[in-house]
C-alpha cells in the first residue's frame, strides 16, 4: 500500500499527564475520534504556538494546567480528512487545578504497566486491572491503533517522530516510528 497523499497539513496538539504509574486519558465524547481514549488536545488556533495550544486544550478539555514538555511529532492521515494532521505531542508529570469533565472529554486515570514486557502483555490482553492501584491498565483496544506503537516508548521517556495512515475502515494501514536521541 502506498502512503496516503496530501496537499495540506493542519496543526494539532496532544497532551498526556502522568502521575507516578498512572496516566490521565480522556474519553472522546464527540467529533473526530469519538468513542476512543486519547490525550487532551486539538487544533492550533491562528497565532498560537503548539505549546500554547496544548496548554489551552488541556485546560478546556480536562480543567487543569501543566508545564508541558514536547515529546513527539506525529503525521496522521485518513481518507476521512482532507489535510494531514501534524500533531505535536506533549507530556507533564504535575498539574494544577481540579480534573473536570468537559462537553468533549471525560478524563480518567489508567495504570501504566511497570515493565516493557508487562506493557506488551497489556497491549495484547485488553481490560486488565492493576492489582496495586485497582485501575484498569491503559486501554489500547479503545485508543487509536497506532498508540500501542509509540506510547510505551513515550512513557519510558523517549522522544519520537512518526507517521500513521489509516484506511476508510479506521484500521491502521501503514506506519513508521522512530525514537529521537
C-alpha angles and dihedrals in degrees: 000000000000123000113269110260122238137177101191136039125212119203120235138164136215124192129193125194121203130188113185107303094348130092125201113222131173126227106225108232100183144008129025109359094022112171095026133104117236144147118278118272149095145168124355109235123224110283095014125119118226089252092051091049092048091051092048094047093048089053094046096045103035105017094238140106127216141174097251126207121204111243109162154001124225132183110204126190133181133163086241092068127060097206129049112251111235103198124190109201122213136191137201135176098195134042142177128225135035119301106243134181115242133198088264107036139034108205118219134171120234132188118252114219112248099227138032090244091052089047091056090049091051092050089054098043115050130213100020119158125221109241092213103048099023089227125129114255117249105301100231090165088062096047136073106295094238092058090081088059099055109015097076091055090043090053089049089061100263125138115223146187126201153143131229126189118193128198128233087267090061093248123131109260107172134002148159130191132182133186115235120222 
